[in-house]
Amino acid sequence: MGMRSFVMWFMSAKTRAAAEAESRQWIATCPNCGTQTSIWDLGGLRYKASGSPSIGFRCPKCHERGMHKVAWRASA
Ligand SMILES: [Zn+2]
């Protein structure tokens, strides 16, 4: 059981749906190729959060490891 599953285990179904929807709107942009991946697709969870953090991981497209800038995309 991953960290996300552990956290979501404590949530109601309604909160879970909201957390998923919100996590899908946090987009990490690759500094090398510009590919945009949602936090949810990365297996992460970002709920009731703010700010613009950067997270380091290997891009699924160009396979370069780098700091991805995370930004809120409310239109998704
Ligand atoms: Zn990339």
N, CA, C, O and the ligand as a Tripos MOL2 file, in Angstrom:
@<TRIPOS>MOLECULE
protein
  305   303    77     0     0
PROTEIN
NO_CHARGES

@<TRIPOS>ATOM
      1 N           0.8580   -1.2050    0.0000 N.3       1 MET1
      2 CA          0.0000    0.0000    0.0000 C.3       1 MET1
      3 C           0.8800    1.2350    0.0000 C.2       1 MET1
      4 O           1.6910    1.4250    0.9060 O.2       1 MET1
      5 N           0.7230    2.0700   -1.0070 N.am      2 GLY2
      6 CA          1.5380    3.2820   -1.1020 C.3       2 GLY2
      7 C           1.0580    4.3710   -0.1660 C.2       2 GLY2
      8 O           0.0280    4.2410    0.4960 O.2       2 GLY2
      9 N           1.8240    5.4430   -0.1260 N.am      3 MET3
     10 CA          1.5050    6.5520    0.7590 C.3       3 MET3
     11 C           0.1530    7.1550    0.4010 C.2       3 MET3
     12 O          -0.6070    7.5460    1.2870 O.2       3 MET3
     13 N          -0.1480    7.2310   -0.8850 N.am      4 ARG4
     14 CA         -1.4080    7.8390   -1.2830 C.3       4 ARG4
     15 C          -2.5840    6.9910   -0.8050 C.2       4 ARG4
     16 O          -3.5690    7.5210   -0.2930 O.2       4 ARG4
     17 N          -2.4800    5.7020   -0.9690 N.am      5 SER5
     18 CA         -3.5440    4.8070   -0.5300 C.3       5 SER5
     19 C          -3.7390    4.9280    0.9730 C.2       5 SER5
     20 O          -4.8620    4.9020    1.4760 O.2       5 SER5
     21 N          -2.6290    5.0590    1.6740 N.am      6 PHE6
     22 CA         -2.6790    5.1800    3.1250 C.3       6 PHE6
     23 C          -3.4430    6.4310    3.5240 C.2       6 PHE6
     24 O          -4.3030    6.3880    4.4030 O.2       6 PHE6
     25 N          -3.1300    7.5440    2.8760 N.am      7 VAL7
     26 CA         -3.8010    8.8050    3.1910 C.3       7 VAL7
     27 C          -5.2780    8.7250    2.8240 C.2       7 VAL7
     28 O          -6.1410    9.1580    3.5870 O.2       7 VAL7
     29 N          -5.5580    8.1670    1.6510 N.am      8 MET8
     30 CA         -6.9350    8.1490    1.1630 C.3       8 MET8
     31 C          -7.8240    7.1700    1.9220 C.2       8 MET8
     32 O          -9.0520    7.2490    1.8640 O.2       8 MET8
     33 N          -7.1990    6.2700    2.6150 N.am      9 TRP9
     34 CA         -7.9520    5.3010    3.4010 C.3       9 TRP9
     35 C          -8.7620    6.0160    4.4840 C.2       9 TRP9
     36 O          -9.8090    5.5370    4.9180 O.2       9 TRP9
     37 N          -8.2560    7.1610    4.9040 N.am     10 PHE10
     38 CA         -8.9120    7.9240    5.9600 C.3      10 PHE10
     39 C          -9.9960    8.8640    5.4320 C.2      10 PHE10
     40 O         -10.7290    9.4740    6.2110 O.2      10 PHE10
     41 N         -10.0910    8.9770    4.1290 N.am     11 MET11
     42 CA        -11.0300    9.9180    3.5400 C.3      11 MET11
     43 C         -12.3680    9.2590    3.2130 C.2      11 MET11
     44 O         -12.4420    8.0550    2.9660 O.2      11 MET11
     45 N         -13.4130   10.0700    3.2160 N.am     12 SER12
     46 CA        -14.7060    9.5730    2.7660 C.3      12 SER12
     47 C         -14.6640    9.4950    1.2410 C.2      12 SER12
     48 O         -13.7650   10.0550    0.6130 O.2      12 SER12
     49 N         -15.6220    8.8100    0.6530 N.am     13 ALA13
     50 CA        -15.6580    8.6760   -0.8030 C.3      13 ALA13
     51 C         -15.7260   10.0340   -1.4820 C.2      13 ALA13
     52 O         -15.1160   10.2530   -2.5290 O.2      13 ALA13
     53 N         -16.4740   10.9360   -0.8730 N.am     14 LYS14
     54 CA        -16.6490   12.2630   -1.4440 C.3      14 LYS14
     55 C         -15.3390   13.0490   -1.4120 C.2      14 LYS14
     56 O         -14.9610   13.6880   -2.3940 O.2      14 LYS14
     57 N         -14.6530   12.9950   -0.2730 N.am     15 THR15
     58 CA        -13.3790   13.6870   -0.1310 C.3      15 THR15
     59 C         -12.3380   13.0920   -1.0640 C.2      15 THR15
     60 O         -11.5070   13.8010   -1.6330 O.2      15 THR15
     61 N         -12.4030   11.7730   -1.2070 N.am     16 ARG16
     62 CA        -11.4790   11.0660   -2.0900 C.3      16 ARG16
     63 C         -11.6240   11.5510   -3.5170 C.2      16 ARG16
     64 O         -10.6320   11.7990   -4.2020 O.2      16 ARG16
     65 N         -12.8700   11.6880   -3.9670 N.am     17 ALA17
     66 CA        -13.1330   12.1530   -5.3290 C.3      17 ALA17
     67 C         -12.6120   13.5810   -5.5100 C.2      17 ALA17
     68 O         -12.0410   13.9190   -6.5470 O.2      17 ALA17
     69 N         -12.8160   14.4070   -4.4910 N.am     18 ALA18
     70 CA        -12.3620   15.7940   -4.5540 C.3      18 ALA18
     71 C         -10.8410   15.8520   -4.5730 C.2      18 ALA18
     72 O         -10.2480   16.6510   -5.2980 O.2      18 ALA18
     73 N         -10.2210   15.0030   -3.7750 N.am     19 ALA19
     74 CA         -8.7570   14.9800   -3.7050 C.3      19 ALA19
     75 C          -8.1640   14.5260   -5.0320 C.2      19 ALA19
     76 O          -7.1290   15.0330   -5.4670 O.2      19 ALA19
     77 N          -8.8350   13.5580   -5.6760 N.am     20 GLU20
     78 CA         -8.3450   13.0880   -6.9720 C.3      20 GLU20
     79 C          -8.4830   14.1930   -8.0210 C.2      20 GLU20
     80 O          -7.5580   14.4590   -8.7880 O.2      20 GLU20
     81 N          -9.6670   14.8350   -8.0370 N.am     21 ALA21
     82 CA         -9.9100   15.8990   -9.0110 C.3      21 ALA21
     83 C          -8.8900   17.0190   -8.8450 C.2      21 ALA21
     84 O          -8.3860   17.5730   -9.8230 O.2      21 ALA21
     85 N          -8.5960   17.3430   -7.5800 N.am     22 GLU22
     86 CA         -7.6590   18.4400   -7.3210 C.3      22 GLU22
     87 C          -6.2320   18.0380   -7.7010 C.2      22 GLU22
     88 O          -5.4790   18.8390   -8.2550 O.2      22 GLU22
     89 N          -5.8770   16.8160   -7.4040 N.am     23 SER23
     90 CA         -4.5360   16.3450   -7.7260 C.3      23 SER23
     91 C          -4.3070   16.3300   -9.2330 C.2      23 SER23
     92 O          -3.1860   16.5340   -9.6970 O.2      23 SER23
     93 N          -5.3650   16.0900   -9.9880 N.am     24 ARG24
     94 CA         -5.2650   16.0810  -11.4480 C.3      24 ARG24
     95 C          -5.0520   17.4790  -12.0090 C.2      24 ARG24
     96 O          -4.6220   17.6340  -13.1520 O.2      24 ARG24
     97 N          -5.3500   18.4920  -11.2110 N.am     25 GLN25
     98 CA         -5.1980   19.8740  -11.6870 C.3      25 GLN25
     99 C          -3.8450   20.4770  -11.3280 C.2      25 GLN25
    100 O          -3.5240   21.5920  -11.7390 O.2      25 GLN25
    101 N          -3.0580   19.7320  -10.5580 N.am     26 TRP26
    102 CA         -1.6980   20.1730  -10.2700 C.3      26 TRP26
    103 C          -0.8020   19.5610  -11.3330 C.2      26 TRP26
    104 O          -0.6580   18.3410  -11.4110 O.2      26 TRP26
    105 N          -0.2050   20.4130  -12.1480 N.am     27 ILE27
    106 CA          0.5670   19.9450  -13.2920 C.3      27 ILE27
    107 C           2.0620   20.2150  -13.1150 C.2      27 ILE27
    108 O           2.4770   21.3360  -12.8240 O.2      27 ILE27
    109 N           2.8520   19.1660  -13.2960 N.am     28 ALA28
    110 CA          4.3130   19.2910  -13.2400 C.3      28 ALA28
    111 C           4.8360   19.3840  -14.6720 C.2      28 ALA28
    112 O           4.5120   18.5490  -15.5160 O.2      28 ALA28
    113 N           5.6540   20.4130  -14.9380 N.am     29 THR29
    114 CA          6.1880   20.6150  -16.2790 C.3      29 THR29
    115 C           7.6680   20.2250  -16.3350 C.2      29 THR29
    116 O           8.4700   20.6780  -15.5190 O.2      29 THR29
    117 N           8.0130   19.3860  -17.3000 N.am     30 CYS30
    118 CA          9.3970   18.9470  -17.4710 C.3      30 CYS30
    119 C          10.2600   20.1070  -17.9470 C.2      30 CYS30
    120 O           9.9030   20.7770  -18.9160 O.2      30 CYS30
    121 N          11.4020   20.3630  -17.2780 N.am     31 PRO31
    122 CA         12.2950   21.4620  -17.6640 C.3      31 PRO31
    123 C          13.0630   21.1490  -18.9460 C.2      31 PRO31
    124 O          13.6380   22.0510  -19.5540 O.2      31 PRO31
    125 N          13.0800   19.9030  -19.3570 N.am     32 ASN32
    126 CA         13.8450   19.5060  -20.5400 C.3      32 ASN32
    127 C          13.0210   19.4760  -21.8180 C.2      32 ASN32
    128 O          13.4590   19.9690  -22.8570 O.2      32 ASN32
    129 N          11.8110   18.8880  -21.7410 N.am     33 CYS33
    130 CA         11.0150   18.7590  -22.9620 C.3      33 CYS33
    131 C           9.6490   19.4340  -22.8670 C.2      33 CYS33
    132 O           8.9270   19.5280  -23.8590 O.2      33 CYS33
    133 N           9.2980   19.9040  -21.6670 N.am     34 GLY34
    134 CA          8.0430   20.6280  -21.5310 C.3      34 GLY34
    135 C           6.8120   19.7550  -21.3680 C.2      34 GLY34
    136 O           5.6920   20.2670  -21.3530 O.2      34 GLY34
    137 N           6.9970   18.4550  -21.2480 N.am     35 THR35
    138 CA          5.8560   17.5600  -21.0470 C.3      35 THR35
    139 C           5.1590   17.8730  -19.7280 C.2      35 THR35
    140 O           5.8020   18.0940  -18.7020 O.2      35 THR35
    141 N           3.8380   17.8870  -19.7790 N.am     36 GLN36
    142 CA          3.0760   18.2030  -18.5840 C.3      36 GLN36
    143 C           2.3910   16.9480  -18.0540 C.2      36 GLN36
    144 O           1.6630   16.2670  -18.7770 O.2      36 GLN36
    145 N           2.6330   16.6620  -16.8080 N.am     37 THR37
    146 CA          2.0850   15.4720  -16.1700 C.3      37 THR37
    147 C           1.4030   15.8890  -14.8820 C.2      37 THR37
    148 O           1.9500   16.6760  -14.1090 O.2      37 THR37
    149 N           0.2100   15.3620  -14.6500 N.am     38 SER38
    150 CA         -0.4820   15.7510  -13.4260 C.3      38 SER38
    151 C           0.0960   14.9950  -12.2310 C.2      38 SER38
    152 O           0.6340   13.8960  -12.3660 O.2      38 SER38
    153 N          -0.0300   15.6100  -11.0740 N.am     39 ILE39
    154 CA          0.4640   14.9970   -9.8430 C.3      39 ILE39
    155 C          -0.2120   13.6470   -9.6190 C.2      39 ILE39
    156 O           0.4000   12.7010   -9.1230 O.2      39 ILE39
    157 N          -1.4740   13.5830   -9.9900 N.am     40 TRP40
    158 CA         -2.2240   12.3320   -9.8220 C.3      40 TRP40
    159 C          -1.6110   11.2230  -10.6610 C.2      40 TRP40
    160 O          -1.4360   10.0990  -10.1920 O.2      40 TRP40
    161 N          -1.2860   11.5540  -11.9170 N.am     41 ASP41
    162 CA         -0.7130   10.5510  -12.8090 C.3      41 ASP41
    163 C           0.6590   10.0870  -12.3450 C.2      41 ASP41
    164 O           1.1170    9.0040  -12.7070 O.2      41 ASP41
    165 N           1.3070   10.9160  -11.5420 N.am     42 LEU42
    166 CA          2.6210   10.5560  -11.0090 C.3      42 LEU42
    167 C           2.4880    9.6880   -9.7610 C.2      42 LEU42
    168 O           3.4820    9.2550   -9.1790 O.2      42 LEU42
    169 N           1.2330    9.4420   -9.3620 N.am     43 GLY43
    170 CA          1.0100    8.6350   -8.1710 C.3      43 GLY43
    171 C           0.9960    9.4690   -6.9130 C.2      43 GLY43
    172 O           1.0810    8.9480   -5.8010 O.2      43 GLY43
    173 N           0.8860   10.7830   -7.1010 N.am     44 GLY44
    174 CA          0.9110   11.6780   -5.9570 C.3      44 GLY44
    175 C          -0.4630   12.1750   -5.5700 C.2      44 GLY44
    176 O          -1.4670   11.8560   -6.2070 O.2      44 GLY44
    177 N          -0.4830   12.9520   -4.5230 N.am     45 LEU45
    178 CA         -1.7390   13.5050   -4.0270 C.3      45 LEU45
    179 C          -1.4540   14.9200   -3.5370 C.2      45 LEU45
    180 O          -0.5390   15.1460   -2.7450 O.2      45 LEU45
    181 N          -2.2410   15.8520   -4.0150 N.am     46 ARG46
    182 CA         -2.0660   17.2260   -3.5840 C.3      46 ARG46
    183 C          -3.4570   17.8170   -3.3920 C.2      46 ARG46
    184 O          -4.1800   18.0680   -4.3560 O.2      46 ARG46
    185 N          -3.8130   18.0320   -2.1390 N.am     47 TYR47
    186 CA         -5.1800   18.4220   -1.8260 C.3      47 TYR47
    187 C          -5.1660   19.5570   -0.8200 C.2      47 TYR47
    188 O          -4.4460   19.5140    0.1780 O.2      47 TYR47
    189 N          -5.9680   20.5690   -1.0940 N.am     48 LYS48
    190 CA         -6.0380   21.7530   -0.2520 C.3      48 LYS48
    191 C          -4.6430   22.3350   -0.0110 C.2      48 LYS48
    192 O          -4.2830   22.7140    1.1030 O.2      48 LYS48
    193 N          -3.8790   22.3890   -1.0980 N.am     49 ALA49
    194 CA         -2.5240   22.9220   -1.0110 C.3      49 ALA49
    195 C          -2.4310   24.1880   -1.8430 C.2      49 ALA49
    196 O          -3.3010   24.4630   -2.6700 O.2      49 ALA49
    197 N          -1.3820   24.9530   -1.6230 N.am     50 SER50
    198 CA         -1.1870   26.1600   -2.4130 C.3      50 SER50
    199 C           0.3080   26.3190   -2.6850 C.2      50 SER50
    200 O           1.1280   25.5200   -2.2310 O.2      50 SER50
    201 N           0.6410   27.3730   -3.4380 N.am     51 GLY51
    202 CA          2.0420   27.6040   -3.7500 C.3      51 GLY51
    203 C           2.4520   26.9040   -5.0270 C.2      51 GLY51
    204 O           1.6450   26.2050   -5.6410 O.2      51 GLY51
    205 N           3.6880   27.0830   -5.4300 N.am     52 SER52
    206 CA          4.2020   26.4760   -6.6440 C.3      52 SER52
    207 C           5.5230   25.7700   -6.3460 C.2      52 SER52
    208 O           6.5990   26.3130   -6.5960 O.2      52 SER52
    209 N           5.4300   24.5720   -5.8180 N.am     53 PRO53
    210 CA          6.6530   23.8350   -5.4790 C.3      53 PRO53
    211 C           7.3120   23.2500   -6.7190 C.2      53 PRO53
    212 O           6.7490   23.2910   -7.8130 O.2      53 PRO53
    213 N           8.4990   22.7120   -6.5400 N.am     54 SER54
    214 CA          9.1630   21.9790   -7.6020 C.3      54 SER54
    215 C           9.4610   20.5860   -7.0680 C.2      54 SER54
    216 O           9.8690   20.4280   -5.9180 O.2      54 SER54
    217 N           9.2560   19.5820   -7.9050 N.am     55 ILE55
    218 CA          9.5610   18.2240   -7.4800 C.3      55 ILE55
    219 C          10.4900   17.5820   -8.4930 C.2      55 ILE55
    220 O          10.3370   17.7650   -9.7010 O.2      55 ILE55
    221 N          11.4550   16.8300   -7.9850 N.am     56 GLY56
    222 CA         12.4250   16.1790   -8.8630 C.3      56 GLY56
    223 C          12.0270   14.7400   -9.1510 C.2      56 GLY56
    224 O          11.8260   13.9440   -8.2340 O.2      56 GLY56
    225 N          11.9150   14.4140  -10.4380 N.am     57 PHE57
    226 CA         11.6650   13.0200  -10.8230 C.3      57 PHE57
    227 C          12.0670   12.8540  -12.2760 C.2      57 PHE57
    228 O          12.3390   13.8360  -12.9670 O.2      57 PHE57
    229 N          12.1040   11.6190  -12.7390 N.am     58 ARG58
    230 CA         12.4910   11.3390  -14.1130 C.3      58 ARG58
    231 C          11.2880   11.4830  -15.0230 C.2      58 ARG58
    232 O          10.2540   10.8530  -14.8020 O.2      58 ARG58
    233 N          11.4230   12.3010  -16.0310 N.am     59 CYS59
    234 CA         10.3330   12.5560  -16.9660 C.3      59 CYS59
    235 C           9.9740   11.2710  -17.7090 C.2      59 CYS59
    236 O          10.8600   10.5920  -18.2280 O.2      59 CYS59
    237 N           8.6770   10.9280  -17.7660 N.am     60 PRO60
    238 CA          8.2460    9.7040  -18.4570 C.3      60 PRO60
    239 C           8.4500    9.7750  -19.9630 C.2      60 PRO60
    240 O           8.4650    8.7440  -20.6350 O.2      60 PRO60
    241 N           8.6080   10.9790  -20.4980 N.am     61 LYS61
    242 CA          8.7470   11.1260  -21.9460 C.3      61 LYS61
    243 C          10.2090   11.1820  -22.4030 C.2      61 LYS61
    244 O          10.6310   10.3850  -23.2420 O.2      61 LYS61
    245 N          10.9850   12.1300  -21.8460 N.am     62 CYS62
    246 CA         12.3700   12.2710  -22.3160 C.3      62 CYS62
    247 C          13.3600   11.5340  -21.4130 C.2      62 CYS62
    248 O          14.5460   11.4360  -21.7300 O.2      62 CYS62
    249 N          12.8660   11.0200  -20.2910 N.am     63 HIS63
    250 CA         13.6770   10.2310  -19.3630 C.3      63 HIS63
    251 C          14.8280   11.0020  -18.7340 C.2      63 HIS63
    252 O          15.7740   10.4120  -18.2120 O.2      63 HIS63
    253 N          14.7370   12.3260  -18.7900 N.am     64 GLU64
    254 CA         15.7370   13.1600  -18.1200 C.3      64 GLU64
    255 C          15.2390   13.4390  -16.7120 C.2      64 GLU64
    256 O          14.0560   13.7040  -16.4980 O.2      64 GLU64
    257 N          16.1540   13.3770  -15.7570 N.am     65 ARG65
    258 CA         15.7590   13.6850  -14.3970 C.3      65 ARG65
    259 C          15.9520   15.1820  -14.1740 C.2      65 ARG65
    260 O          17.0020   15.7320  -14.5090 O.2      65 ARG65
    261 N          14.9460   15.8380  -13.6130 N.am     66 GLY66
    262 CA         15.0860   17.2670  -13.3670 C.3      66 GLY66
    263 C          14.0020   17.7660  -12.4410 C.2      66 GLY66
    264 O          13.0560   17.0500  -12.1120 O.2      66 GLY66
    265 N          14.1600   19.0250  -12.0210 N.am     67 MET67
    266 CA         13.1740   19.6280  -11.1420 C.3      67 MET67
    267 C          11.9910   20.1190  -11.9810 C.2      67 MET67
    268 O          12.1320   21.0090  -12.8190 O.2      67 MET67
    269 N          10.8510   19.5320  -11.7410 N.am     68 HIS68
    270 CA          9.6350   19.9130  -12.4530 C.3      68 HIS68
    271 C           8.8960   20.9670  -11.6400 C.2      68 HIS68
    272 O           8.6180   20.7790  -10.4560 O.2      68 HIS68
    273 N           8.5930   22.0500  -12.2820 N.am     69 LYS69
    274 CA          7.8340   23.0930  -11.6040 C.3      69 LYS69
    275 C           6.3650   22.7080  -11.5980 C.2      69 LYS69
    276 O           5.8000   22.3490  -12.6300 O.2      69 LYS69
    277 N           5.7660   22.7850  -10.4450 N.am     70 VAL70
    278 CA          4.3710   22.3780  -10.2910 C.3      70 VAL70
    279 C           3.4810   23.6080  -10.2360 C.2      70 VAL70
    280 O           3.7380   24.5380   -9.4710 O.2      70 VAL70
    281 N           2.4320   23.6080  -11.0530 N.am     71 ALA71
    282 CA          1.5210   24.7540  -11.0680 C.3      71 ALA71
    283 C           0.0750   24.2810  -11.1240 C.2      71 ALA71
    284 O          -0.2330   23.2070  -11.6420 O.2      71 ALA71
    285 N          -0.7770   25.0910  -10.5910 N.am     72 TRP72
    286 CA         -2.2140   24.7820  -10.5600 C.3      72 TRP72
    287 C          -2.8380   25.0970  -11.9140 C.2      72 TRP72
    288 O          -2.6530   26.1850  -12.4590 O.2      72 TRP72
    289 N          -3.5680   24.1450  -12.4400 N.am     73 ARG73
    290 CA         -4.2640   24.3670  -13.7090 C.3      73 ARG73
    291 C          -5.7380   24.0830  -13.4560 C.2      73 ARG73
    292 O          -6.1840   22.9390  -13.5480 O.2      73 ARG73
    293 N          -6.4800   25.1180  -13.1430 N.am     74 ALA74
    294 CA         -7.8660   24.9550  -12.7120 C.3      74 ALA74
    295 C          -8.8160   24.5570  -13.8130 C.2      74 ALA74
    296 O          -9.9300   24.1200  -13.5250 O.2      74 ALA74
    297 N          -8.4210   24.6910  -15.0620 N.am     75 SER75
    298 CA         -9.3270   24.4780  -16.1740 C.3      75 SER75
    299 C          -9.5200   23.0080  -16.5310 C.2      75 SER75
    300 O         -10.4270   22.6770  -17.2940 O.2      75 SER75
    301 N          -8.7000   22.1360  -16.0040 N.am     76 ALA76
    302 CA         -8.7280   20.7130  -16.3930 C.3      76 ALA76
    303 C         -10.0440   20.0420  -16.0160 C.2      76 ALA76
    304 O         -10.2270   18.8520  -16.2740 O.2      76 ALA76
    305 ZN         10.8840   15.5680  -20.3310 Zn       77 ZN77
@<TRIPOS>BOND
     1     1     2 1
     2     2     3 1
     3     3     4 2
     4     3     5 am
     5     5     6 1
     6     6     7 1
     7     7     8 2
     8     7     9 am
     9     9    10 1
    10    10    11 1
    11    11    12 2
    12    11    13 am
    13    13    14 1
    14    14    15 1
    15    15    16 2
    16    15    17 am
    17    17    18 1
    18    18    19 1
    19    19    20 2
    20    19    21 am
    21    21    22 1
    22    22    23 1
    23    23    24 2
    24    23    25 am
    25    25    26 1
    26    26    27 1
    27    27    28 2
    28    27    29 am
    29    29    30 1
    30    30    31 1
    31    31    32 2
    32    31    33 am
    33    33    34 1
    34    34    35 1
    35    35    36 2
    36    35    37 am
    37    37    38 1
    38    38    39 1
    39    39    40 2
    40    39    41 am
    41    41    42 1
    42    42    43 1
    43    43    44 2
    44    43    45 am
    45    45    46 1
    46    46    47 1
    47    47    48 2
    48    47    49 am
    49    49    50 1
    50    50    51 1
    51    51    52 2
    52    51    53 am
    53    53    54 1
    54    54    55 1
    55    55    56 2
    56    55    57 am
    57    57    58 1
    58    58    59 1
    59    59    60 2
    60    59    61 am
    61    61    62 1
    62    62    63 1
    63    63    64 2
    64    63    65 am
    65    65    66 1
    66    66    67 1
    67    67    68 2
    68    67    69 am
    69    69    70 1
    70    70    71 1
    71    71    72 2
    72    71    73 am
    73    73    74 1
    74    74    75 1
    75    75    76 2
    76    75    77 am
    77    77    78 1
    78    78    79 1
    79    79    80 2
    80    79    81 am
    81    81    82 1
    82    82    83 1
    83    83    84 2
    84    83    85 am
    85    85    86 1
    86    86    87 1
    87    87    88 2
    88    87    89 am
    89    89    90 1
    90    90    91 1
    91    91    92 2
    92    91    93 am
    93    93    94 1
    94    94    95 1
    95    95    96 2
    96    95    97 am
    97    97    98 1
    98    98    99 1
    99    99   100 2
   100    99   101 am
   101   101   102 1
   102   102   103 1
   103   103   104 2
   104   103   105 am
   105   105   106 1
   106   106   107 1
   107   107   108 2
   108   107   109 am
   109   109   110 1
   110   110   111 1
   111   111   112 2
   112   111   113 am
   113   113   114 1
   114   114   115 1
   115   115   116 2
   116   115   117 am
   117   117   118 1
   118   118   119 1
   119   119   120 2
   120   119   121 am
   121   121   122 1
   122   122   123 1
   123   123   124 2
   124   123   125 am
   125   125   126 1
   126   126   127 1
   127   127   128 2
   128   127   129 am
   129   129   130 1
   130   130   131 1
   131   131   132 2
   132   131   133 am
   133   133   134 1
   134   134   135 1
   135   135   136 2
   136   135   137 am
   137   137   138 1
   138   138   139 1
   139   139   140 2
   140   139   141 am
   141   141   142 1
   142   142   143 1
   143   143   144 2
   144   143   145 am
   145   145   146 1
   146   146   147 1
   147   147   148 2
   148   147   149 am
   149   149   150 1
   150   150   151 1
   151   151   152 2
   152   151   153 am
   153   153   154 1
   154   154   155 1
   155   155   156 2
   156   155   157 am
   157   157   158 1
   158   158   159 1
   159   159   160 2
   160   159   161 am
   161   161   162 1
   162   162   163 1
   163   163   164 2
   164   163   165 am
   165   165   166 1
   166   166   167 1
   167   167   168 2
   168   167   169 am
   169   169   170 1
   170   170   171 1
   171   171   172 2
   172   171   173 am
   173   173   174 1
   174   174   175 1
   175   175   176 2
   176   175   177 am
   177   177   178 1
   178   178   179 1
   179   179   180 2
   180   179   181 am
   181   181   182 1
   182   182   183 1
   183   183   184 2
   184   183   185 am
   185   185   186 1
   186   186   187 1
   187   187   188 2
   188   187   189 am
   189   189   190 1
   190   190   191 1
   191   191   192 2
   192   191   193 am
   193   193   194 1
   194   194   195 1
   195   195   196 2
   196   195   197 am
   197   197   198 1
   198   198   199 1
   199   199   200 2
   200   199   201 am
   201   201   202 1
   202   202   203 1
   203   203   204 2
   204   203   205 am
   205   205   206 1
   206   206   207 1
   207   207   208 2
   208   207   209 am
   209   209   210 1
   210   210   211 1
   211   211   212 2
   212   211   213 am
   213   213   214 1
   214   214   215 1
   215   215   216 2
   216   215   217 am
   217   217   218 1
   218   218   219 1
   219   219   220 2
   220   219   221 am
   221   221   222 1
   222   222   223 1
   223   223   224 2
   224   223   225 am
   225   225   226 1
   226   226   227 1
   227   227   228 2
   228   227   229 am
   229   229   230 1
   230   230   231 1
   231   231   232 2
   232   231   233 am
   233   233   234 1
   234   234   235 1
   235   235   236 2
   236   235   237 am
   237   237   238 1
   238   238   239 1
   239   239   240 2
   240   239   241 am
   241   241   242 1
   242   242   243 1
   243   243   244 2
   244   243   245 am
   245   245   246 1
   246   246   247 1
   247   247   248 2
   248   247   249 am
   249   249   250 1
   250   250   251 1
   251   251   252 2
   252   251   253 am
   253   253   254 1
   254   254   255 1
   255   255   256 2
   256   255   257 am
   257   257   258 1
   258   258   259 1
   259   259   260 2
   260   259   261 am
   261   261   262 1
   262   262   263 1
   263   263   264 2
   264   263   265 am
   265   265   266 1
   266   266   267 1
   267   267   268 2
   268   267   269 am
   269   269   270 1
   270   270   271 1
   271   271   272 2
   272   271   273 am
   273   273   274 1
   274   274   275 1
   275   275   276 2
   276   275   277 am
   277   277   278 1
   278   278   279 1
   279   279   280 2
   280   279   281 am
   281   281   282 1
   282   282   283 1
   283   283   284 2
   284   283   285 am
   285   285   286 1
   286   286   287 1
   287   287   288 2
   288   287   289 am
   289   289   290 1
   290   290   291 1
   291   291   292 2
   292   291   293 am
   293   293   294 1
   294   294   295 1
   295   295   296 2
   296   295   297 am
   297   297   298 1
   298   298   299 1
   299   299   300 2
   300   299   301 am
   301   301   302 1
   302   302   303 1
   303   303   304 2
@<TRIPOS>SUBSTRUCTURE
     1 MET1         2 RESIDUE 1 A MET
     2 GLY2         6 RESIDUE 1 A GLY
     3 MET3        10 RESIDUE 1 A MET
     4 ARG4        14 RESIDUE 1 A ARG
     5 SER5        18 RESIDUE 1 A SER
     6 PHE6        22 RESIDUE 1 A PHE
     7 VAL7        26 RESIDUE 1 A VAL
     8 MET8        30 RESIDUE 1 A MET
     9 TRP9        34 RESIDUE 1 A TRP
    10 PHE10       38 RESIDUE 1 A PHE
    11 MET11       42 RESIDUE 1 A MET
    12 SER12       46 RESIDUE 1 A SER
    13 ALA13       50 RESIDUE 1 A ALA
    14 LYS14       54 RESIDUE 1 A LYS
    15 THR15       58 RESIDUE 1 A THR
    16 ARG16       62 RESIDUE 1 A ARG
    17 ALA17       66 RESIDUE 1 A ALA
    18 ALA18       70 RESIDUE 1 A ALA
    19 ALA19       74 RESIDUE 1 A ALA
    20 GLU20       78 RESIDUE 1 A GLU
    21 ALA21       82 RESIDUE 1 A ALA
    22 GLU22       86 RESIDUE 1 A GLU
    23 SER23       90 RESIDUE 1 A SER
    24 ARG24       94 RESIDUE 1 A ARG
    25 GLN25       98 RESIDUE 1 A GLN
    26 TRP26      102 RESIDUE 1 A TRP
    27 ILE27      106 RESIDUE 1 A ILE
    28 ALA28      110 RESIDUE 1 A ALA
    29 THR29      114 RESIDUE 1 A THR
    30 CYS30      118 RESIDUE 1 A CYS
    31 PRO31      122 RESIDUE 1 A PRO
    32 ASN32      126 RESIDUE 1 A ASN
    33 CYS33      130 RESIDUE 1 A CYS
    34 GLY34      134 RESIDUE 1 A GLY
    35 THR35      138 RESIDUE 1 A THR
    36 GLN36      142 RESIDUE 1 A GLN
    37 THR37      146 RESIDUE 1 A THR
    38 SER38      150 RESIDUE 1 A SER
    39 ILE39      154 RESIDUE 1 A ILE
    40 TRP40      158 RESIDUE 1 A TRP
    41 ASP41      162 RESIDUE 1 A ASP
    42 LEU42      166 RESIDUE 1 A LEU
    43 GLY43      170 RESIDUE 1 A GLY
    44 GLY44      174 RESIDUE 1 A GLY
    45 LEU45      178 RESIDUE 1 A LEU
    46 ARG46      182 RESIDUE 1 A ARG
    47 TYR47      186 RESIDUE 1 A TYR
    48 LYS48      190 RESIDUE 1 A LYS
    49 ALA49      194 RESIDUE 1 A ALA
    50 SER50      198 RESIDUE 1 A SER
    51 GLY51      202 RESIDUE 1 A GLY
    52 SER52      206 RESIDUE 1 A SER
    53 PRO53      210 RESIDUE 1 A PRO
    54 SER54      214 RESIDUE 1 A SER
    55 ILE55      218 RESIDUE 1 A ILE
    56 GLY56      222 RESIDUE 1 A GLY
    57 PHE57      226 RESIDUE 1 A PHE
    58 ARG58      230 RESIDUE 1 A ARG
    59 CYS59      234 RESIDUE 1 A CYS
    60 PRO60      238 RESIDUE 1 A PRO
    61 LYS61      242 RESIDUE 1 A LYS
    62 CYS62      246 RESIDUE 1 A CYS
    63 HIS63      250 RESIDUE 1 A HIS
    64 GLU64      254 RESIDUE 1 A GLU
    65 ARG65      258 RESIDUE 1 A ARG
    66 GLY66      262 RESIDUE 1 A GLY
    67 MET67      266 RESIDUE 1 A MET
    68 HIS68      270 RESIDUE 1 A HIS
    69 LYS69      274 RESIDUE 1 A LYS
    70 VAL70      278 RESIDUE 1 A VAL
    71 ALA71      282 RESIDUE 1 A ALA
    72 TRP72      286 RESIDUE 1 A TRP
    73 ARG73      290 RESIDUE 1 A ARG
    74 ALA74      294 RESIDUE 1 A ALA
    75 SER75      298 RESIDUE 1 A SER
    76 ALA76      302 RESIDUE 1 A ALA
    77 ZN77       305 GROUP 0 **** ****
